[in-house]
Amino acid sequence: MKRALLLAALARASAFSSSPRGTAPAFTRVSTIMSAASSSVDAAKARRIVVIGGGVQGVSCAFHLHESSSLPEGSTITILESQKLASAASGKGGGFMARSWGDGGSTQTLHELAFDLYEELSPKLGVESYRKLPVMSVAPGPNSNKKQDNKKKNPQVADIMPDWLDGSVGRISPMGWGDDTAQVTPKEFVEKMMEYVNRDEETPGVKVVLGTCTGVESEEGDDGRVVTGVKYQSAEGEEGTLPANDVIVSAGPWTCQAEIWFDGAVQLPMEGVKSTSIVWKPPKDGSVDATALFCGEDDRFGTHLEVYPRPNGEVYICGIGGSDYITTAELQASAFLTECPPKSDRVEAASSAFKLMSNSYATKGELSHAQACMRPCPPDARPYMGRVQGWSGAYINGGHNCWGIAWAPACGKAISELVLEGKSQSLSLKPFDPARFTVSKGRGGRGRKKGNVNVGEQW
């Protein structure tokens, strides 16, 4: 209607060749009106998006939102992070990825798309820790402290056998030659994404607010609740609210707190698997052969080591065993959110197991530090990705299990498309529906069943 009136005014103005003295030409006045109306429309389209969680998943969402051509002009993107960016698993994970290691099921596309995106984005962002690398399977060897020539003993994998694997090992076999396996240091990837979106001081980037989410503000809409803001508390205890049209909860294992924030509209059962990892210092010459190891169960130490040498010369090791399992209720009470200490006995066990495999590290290696973090695990090992039913502007992106870092670019891209375009174009989110464990509030339970299948008359 407004547009029709403006066009009519423009038509009337064109009938006159001049304007009264002291006034602007009619077409100028109409042009100004139309420009103001256009600005008003643009302002109405602008989005205020808040991402809860500053790990690689949350930052990937913010990055792809910022880079999308579908983001309306004037929109704002804010990350609400309780500690600091990459403070949990994204600052302590190994960063291994494998394009073809999926089982062909619903998560296969996540493996493939994310692997390709890492390869595309890393040079664009200037990520130095990304590289493809071969992978070997290594069985534990006998108790022996002697140096071994494992290249000579295993000629079939001599080309990818690292020099530092010179201790006691059992059977060795290749798992990948470096064409579809790669690694990245996730903390660096997070930092580089943030640097990229904030590279131009003249255009809005992605803002970070440090604080713990305490709830989501909303109002009643035509089809349910409508997001209006995100409440938080700063480290100093000050309360605040971030205005928001859209909120994406991407907080790793603590994503299950969204059950409370959205008034029970979604149920997100989650188990946090808390595990210790260790990092060895670079050797004095700084060089470490780039081959990752997946080691068999070693009953002597209770380990099944995963060993990832990094481009900076460090060696990252997880698969240490002795994990703790944190319940949904504990996670909703923010268990291990601020502190997640490693287990000293697992540090000793992993160090002993690794030094048995590597004479070089047993004789010259030096441990840098130990740490711990949690993997967010839904009951069916599939992530929660999608809308919150009954809410407008509410989205979940969490529970990515042990592949959260490896899948991050794909998840961020898919969620950004869902928020800005109404549907994920890159992959189907149907298998990851956050509502799949949510109990319906409707009537039910009275009909005949055959096992879990409704048969016959239900009402």
Protein Blocks (a to p, Z undefined) as FASTA:
>chain_A
ZZmmmmmmmmmmmmpcbdcehiacfklmmmmmmmmmmmmmmmmmpccdddedjbfklmmm
mmmmmmpmklcghiacddddfkbghklmmlmcnoiacfklcghiamlmmmmmmmmmmmmm
mmmnopakbccddddddddddddfbdcdfklmmmmlmmmmcfklmcccdddddfbehlag
ccddfklmmmmmmmmmmmpmkbccddddddddfbdcddddfkbccdfbdcdddfkopacd
dddfbdcddehjmlmmmmmmnnopaccdddddddddddddddfkopacdddddddddfkn
opacdddddfkopacdehkojiacddfklmmnopaklpccddfklmmmmmmmmmmmmmkl
mmmgccfbdcdddddddfkopacedddehiahiacdehkljmlmmmmmmmmmmmmmmmmn
opafkbcfklmomklmpccfbdehjaccehjacehjfZZ
